[in-house]
Amino acid sequence: MTLPPWLRVEPGGISLEVLVQPRASRTRVLGVHDGRLKIALAAPPVDGEANQALVEFLAGALGVRKADVALLRGETGRRKTVRVSGAGAEAALRLL
């Protein structure tokens, strides 16, 4: 199976390259943009609210605990790298 550029399988989990759009009307996956998984977040980019919303959304969508979702890069930007422990590529591909 060929994986999209925004998804990498790593030992014990997966890594996602995402592009977030804060202050959207609702939180949802918008598709792929510029080689990254684009996710609209209802939360504003203030005091880490958007990052927390991203962690909660991915945990729920991938069926893992919030503690299993870690932001590796991009804490203050729209382009982020997220590590999800205990999730597989199949679950990530179902996001689309």
QUICORZI-V750499 format. One record per residue. RES is the residue in one small letter. OMEGA is omega as a letter, one per 30 degrees, with the letter a starting at -180 (* if undefined). Layout:
res:RES omega:OMEGA
res:RES omega:OMEGA
//
This chain:
res:m omega:l
res:t omega:a
res:l omega:l
res:p omega:a
res:p omega:a
res:w omega:a
res:l omega:l
res:r omega:l
res:v omega:a
res:e omega:l
res:p omega:l
res:g omega:a
res:g omega:a
res:i omega:l
res:s omega:a
res:l omega:l
res:e omega:a
res:v omega:l
res:l omega:a
res:v omega:l
res:q omega:a
res:p omega:l
res:r omega:l
res:a omega:l
res:s omega:l
res:r omega:a
res:t omega:a
res:r omega:l
res:v omega:a
res:l omega:a
res:g omega:a
res:v omega:l
res:h omega:l
res:d omega:l
res:g omega:l
res:r omega:l
res:l omega:a
res:k omega:a
res:i omega:l
res:a omega:a
res:l omega:l
res:a omega:a
res:a omega:l
res:p omega:l
res:p omega:a
res:v omega:l
res:d omega:l
res:g omega:a
res:e omega:a
res:a omega:l
res:n omega:l
res:q omega:l
res:a omega:l
res:l omega:l
res:v omega:a
res:e omega:a
res:f omega:a
res:l omega:l
res:a omega:l
res:g omega:a
res:a omega:a
res:l omega:l
res:g omega:l
res:v omega:l
res:r omega:l
res:k omega:l
res:a omega:l
res:d omega:a
res:v omega:a
res:a omega:l
res:l omega:a
res:l omega:a
res:r omega:l
res:g omega:a
res:e omega:a
res:t omega:a
res:g omega:l
res:r omega:l
res:r omega:a
res:k omega:l
res:t omega:a
res:v omega:l
res:r omega:l
res:v omega:l
res:s omega:l
res:g omega:l
res:a omega:l
res:g omega:a
res:a omega:a
res:e omega:l
res:a omega:a
res:a omega:a
res:l omega:l
res:r omega:l
res:l omega:l
res:l omega:*
//
